[in-house]
Amino acid sequence: MNKEKLKAYGVDYENAVKRFAGNEALYERFLKKLTEDNHLAIGEQAMKEERYEDVLEAVHALKGVAGTLGMTELFQAASVVVASIRKNEISHLQEQMAKVHTEFEKACEAVS
């Protein structure tokens, strides 16, 4: 795992490792699983079908994963979507979801 690549993306590596009791190997195993996470795909499908509660559920879960893994940019992008849906402000949701998608791809690239 390339720590510098992760840090360049904005991963808060040191604090994230602390969440895993200082076990870098365990943390890195969870990082590698990010590429298999399907919350974004579920959220995007729900978005196409205008099922905003399902979008909220999926993106909120992704937000939790991102926060736990120290992926600040992905966490922040997901947080915007979650807040918008909770406020019932969906006029910019498509753009916000596109940002989540972009950040998810960047995060996966940083992990690979």
Secondary structure, DSSP 8 states (H G I E B T S, - for coil): --HHHHHHHTB-HHHHHHHTTT-HHHHHHHHHHGGG--HHHHHHHHHHTT-HHHHHHHHHHHHHHHHHHTBHHHHHHHHHHHHHHHTT--TTHHHHHHHHHHHHHHHHHHH-
